[in-house]
Amino acid sequence: MFDLYIDTPSARVVFGGIATALSLVAYAPYIVNTLRGHTRPHRACWLIWSVLATISFFSQFYEGATASLGFAAAQAGCTTLIFLLAVIRGQGPFMKRADAGVLGIACVGLLIWYETESAAYSLVTSITISLLGGLLTVAKVYWSPQSETMSTWTMSFVASGFALMAVGTLDWLLLAYPLYLFVLNGSIMAAWLLAQMPAQRERQRQMGMFVSYHGRPQIGE
């Protein structure tokens, strides 16, 4: 059984550094493809992720994360940048009633944190809500795999694995955020693989899924 305990502090620093570097590298092609119009990030998803990733970063900082903190910082910074790009290059509504409700619940989590001085409430709230937002991207990848940059999700999957090792102890508050991202990124990859099955690709073709928002066929089609 794989052991998450990493007893050597220097090893945890190395794993944390790899996780941070991979996260930054992972988002580079996503940003480039968004600017080129090949990738269309879902506005509501990235709005939710940027806010909740920032909350998760400060929650991790408050709970004493060290080697794995850089990973959380990279996630917060990159998701915020992609949301800003999604405002003009993305798809989906900017803010619906449900999205406002999600952010409202996040604010409630922050108030509970303020009153109790326990970051666990905001961290659990952020992860739970962020997972709901992630399901939108899983569905989007399944029905329109060419609308996403899969190298980003693959490298993020690996990065979250290194971030888990960087925690170095079974502290579930510190493990929760990288574990959530490990599961989410893995689910997105699984959805992409399922979308490549011949029957599913034929359904996508019949539904016109391989046309970009500029009206041109997408890459590879």
For each residue, the residues with C-beta under 8 A, 3 or more apart:
1:
2:
3:
4: 164 165 167 168 169 170 175
5: 168 169 170
6: 11 12 15 165 166 167 168
7: 11 168
8: 11 12
9: 12 13 67 168
10: 13 14
11: 6 7 8 14 15 165 168
12: 6 8 9 15 16 66 67 68 165 166 167 168
13: 9 10 16 17 67 166
14: 10 11 17 18
15: 6 11 12 18 19 67 162 163 165 166
16: 12 13 19 20 66 67 68 69 70 71 162 163 166
17: 13 14 20 21 67 70
18: 14 15 21 22 159 162
19: 15 16 22 23 68 70 71 74 159 160 161 162 163 166 178
20: 16 17 23 24 70 71 73 74 159
21: 17 18 24 25
22: 18 19 25 26 155 156 158 159 162
23: 19 20 26 27 71 74 75 78 155 156 159
24: 20 21 27 28 74 78
25: 21 22 28 155
26: 22 23 29 30 151 152 153 154 155 156 159
27: 23 24 30 31 78 81 82 152 156
28: 24 25 31 32
29: 26 32 33 149 151 152
30: 26 27 33 34 39 41 82 149 152
31: 27 28 34 35 81 82 85
32: 28 29 35 36
33: 29 30 36 37 38 39 149
34: 30 31 37 38 39 40 41 82 85 86 89 90
35: 31 32 85 89
36: 32 33 39
37: 33 34 40 89 212 213 214
38: 33 34 149 212 218 219
39: 30 33 34 36 147 148 149
40: 34 37 89 90 91 147 212 213
41: 30 34 45 46 82 83 85 86 89 90 91
42: 45 46 86 90 91 92 136 137 140
43: 46 47 83 86 87 90 91 92 93 94
44: 47 48 92 93 94 95 96 99 133 136
45: 41 42 48 49 92 133 134 136 137
46: 41 42 43 49 50 79 82 83 86 90
47: 43 44 50 51 83 86 94 95 99 103
48: 44 45 51 52 99 102 103 129 130 133
49: 45 46 52 53 79 83 130 133 134
50: 46 47 53 54 76 79 80 82 83
51: 47 48 54 55 103 106
52: 48 49 55 56 106 126 127 129 130 133
53: 49 50 56 57 72 75 76 79 80 126 130
54: 50 51 57 58 76 80
55: 51 52 58 59 106 109 110 122 123 126
56: 52 53 59 60 72 75 76 123 126 127 130 177
57: 53 54 60 61 69 72 73 75 76
58: 54 55 61 62 119
59: 55 56 62 63 113 119 120 122 123 126 173 177
60: 56 57 63 65 68 69 72 119 123 174 177
61: 57 58 65 69 72
62: 58 59 119
63: 59 60 119 120 123 171 173 174
64: 174
65: 60 61 68 69 72 167 174
66: 12 16 69
67: 9 12 13 15 16 17 70 166 167 168
68: 12 16 19 60 65 71 72 163 166 167 174 178
69: 16 57 60 61 65 66 72 73
70: 16 17 19 20 67 73 74
71: 16 19 20 23 68 74 75 159 160 162 163 166 178
72: 53 56 57 60 61 65 68 69 75 76 163 177
73: 20 57 69 70 76 77
74: 19 20 23 24 70 71 77 78
75: 23 53 56 57 71 72 78 79 181
76: 50 53 54 56 57 72 73 79 80
77: 73 74 80 81
78: 23 24 27 74 75 81 82
79: 46 49 50 53 75 76 82 83
80: 50 53 54 76 77 83 84
81: 27 31 77 78 84 85
82: 27 30 31 34 41 46 50 78 79 85 86
83: 41 43 46 47 49 50 79 80 86 87
84: 80 81 87
85: 31 34 35 41 81 82 88 89 90
86: 34 41 42 43 46 47 82 83 89 90
87: 43 83 84 90 94
88: 85
89: 34 35 37 40 41 85 86
90: 34 40 41 42 43 46 85 86 87
91: 40 41 42 43 147 213
92: 42 43 44 45
93: 43 44 96 99
94: 43 44 47 87
95: 44 47 99 100
96: 44 93 99 100
97: 100 101
98: 101 102
99: 44 47 48 93 95 96 102 103
100: 95 96 97 103 104
101: 97 98 104 105
102: 48 98 99 105 106 129 132 133
103: 47 48 51 99 100 106 107
104: 100 101 107 108
105: 101 102 108 109 125 129
106: 51 52 55 102 103 109 110 122 125 126 129
107: 103 104 110 111
108: 104 105 111 112 125
109: 55 105 106 112 113 121 122 124 125 126
110: 55 106 107 113 114 122
111: 107 108 114 115
112: 108 109 115 116 118 121 122 125
113: 59 109 110 116 117 118 119 121 122
114: 110 111 117
115: 111 112
116: 112 113 121
117: 113 114
118: 112 113 121
119: 58 59 60 62 63 113 122 123 173
120: 59 63 123 124 173
121: 109 112 113 116 118 124 125
122: 55 59 106 109 110 112 113 119 125 126
123: 55 56 59 60 63 119 120 126 127 173 176 177
124: 109 120 121 127 128 176
125: 105 106 108 109 112 121 122 128 129
126: 52 53 55 56 59 106 109 122 123 129 130
127: 52 56 123 124 130 131 176 177 180
128: 124 125 131 132
129: 48 52 102 105 106 125 126 132 133
130: 48 49 52 53 56 126 127 133 134 180 184
131: 127 128 134 135 180 184
132: 102 128 129 135
133: 44 45 48 49 52 102 129 130 136 137
134: 45 49 130 131 137 138 184 187 188
135: 131 132 138 139
136: 42 44 45 133 139 140
137: 42 45 133 134 140 141 148 188
138: 134 135 141 142 184 187 188 191
139: 135 136 142 143 191
140: 42 136 137 143 144 147 148
141: 137 138 144 145 147 148 150 153 188 191 192 195
142: 138 139 145 191 192 194 195 200
143: 139 140 195 204 207 209
144: 140 141 147 148 204 209
145: 141 142 148 150 191 192 195 196 204
146: 209 210 218 219 220 221
147: 39 40 91 140 141 144 209 218
148: 39 137 140 141 144 145 152 153 188 192
149: 29 30 33 38 39 152 153
150: 141 145 153 154 189 192
151: 26 29 154 155
152: 26 27 29 30 148 149 155 156
153: 26 141 148 149 150 156 157 185 188 189 192
154: 26 150 151 157 158 185 189
155: 22 23 25 26 151 152 158 159
156: 22 23 26 27 152 153 159 160 181 185
157: 153 154 160 161 182 185 186 189
158: 22 154 155 161 162
159: 18 19 20 22 23 26 71 155 156 162 163
160: 19 71 156 157 163 164 178 179 181 182 185
161: 19 157 158 164 165 182
162: 15 16 18 19 22 71 158 159 165 166
163: 15 16 19 68 71 72 159 160 166 167 178 181
164: 4 160 161 167 175 178 179 182
165: 4 6 11 12 15 161 162 168
166: 6 12 13 15 16 19 67 68 71 162 163 178
167: 4 6 12 65 67 68 163 164 171 174 175 178
168: 4 5 6 7 9 11 12 67 165
169: 4 5 174
170: 4 5 175
171: 63 167 174 175
172: 175 176
173: 59 63 119 120 123 176
174: 60 63 64 65 68 167 169 171 177
175: 4 164 167 170 171 172 178 179
176: 123 124 127 172 173 179 180
177: 56 59 60 72 123 127 174 180 181
178: 19 68 71 160 163 164 166 167 175 181 182
179: 160 164 175 176 182 183
180: 127 130 131 176 177 183 184
181: 75 156 160 163 177 178 184 185
182: 157 160 161 164 178 179 185 186
183: 179 180 186 187
184: 130 131 134 138 180 181 187 188
185: 153 154 156 157 160 181 182 188 189
186: 157 182 183 189 190
187: 134 138 183 184 190 191
188: 134 137 138 141 148 153 184 185 191 192
189: 150 153 154 157 185 186 192 193
190: 186 187 193 194
191: 138 139 141 142 145 187 188 194 195
192: 141 142 145 148 150 153 188 189 195 196
193: 189 190 196
194: 142 190 191 197 200
195: 141 142 143 145 191 192 200 201 204
196: 145 192 193 200 201
197: 194 200 201
198: 201 202
199: 202 203
200: 142 194 195 196 197 203 204
201: 195 196 197 198 204 205
202: 198 199 205 206
203: 199 200 206 207
204: 143 144 145 195 200 201 207 209 210
205: 201 202 208 209 210
206: 202 203
207: 143 203 204
208: 205 211
209: 143 144 146 147 204 205
210: 146 204 205 217 218 221
211: 208 215 216 217 218
212: 37 38 40 215 216 217 218
213: 37 40 91
214: 37
215: 211 212
216: 211 212
217: 210 211 212 221
218: 38 146 147 210 211 212 221
219: 38 146
220: 146
221: 146 210 217 218
